[in-house]
């Protein structure tokens, strides 16, 4: 039986991402919208400096919950 339940918390660790463009940002926005609609939360963590800069430049730091570590993201701290 396939479980189609949506997660209450989805944490995406971006530690290994060195670059993100509009396609990647759009995917993350779509993921957050989907999780929000199901009553869950999406947290991002471990953004490298170039990726964080892109989020800052596009004002997406205000749209996403961003955490320094994966543990913080899991706790929602």
Residue pairs with C-beta under 8 A, 6 or more apart in sequence:
6 34
6 35
6 38
6 39
6 40
7 35
7 40
8 39
8 40
8 41
9 40
9 41
9 42
9 43
9 74
9 76
10 31
10 35
10 40
10 41
10 42
10 43
11 42
11 43
11 44
11 45
11 70
11 73
11 74
12 28
12 31
12 42
12 43
12 44
12 45
13 45
13 46
13 70
13 73
14 20
14 44
14 45
14 46
14 47
14 48
14 51
15 45
15 46
15 48
17 24
17 47
17 48
17 51
18 48
18 50
18 51
19 50
19 51
20 51
20 54
25 54
25 55
25 58
25 60
28 42
28 44
28 60
28 64
29 60
29 63
31 42
32 42
32 63
32 64
35 41
35 42
36 42
41 65
41 76
42 64
42 65
43 64
43 65
43 66
43 67
43 73
43 74
43 76
44 64
44 65
44 66
44 67
44 73
45 66
45 67
45 68
45 69
45 70
45 72
45 73
46 67
46 68
46 69
46 70
47 55
47 66
52 61
52 66
54 60
55 61
55 64
55 66
65 73
65 76
67 73
67 77
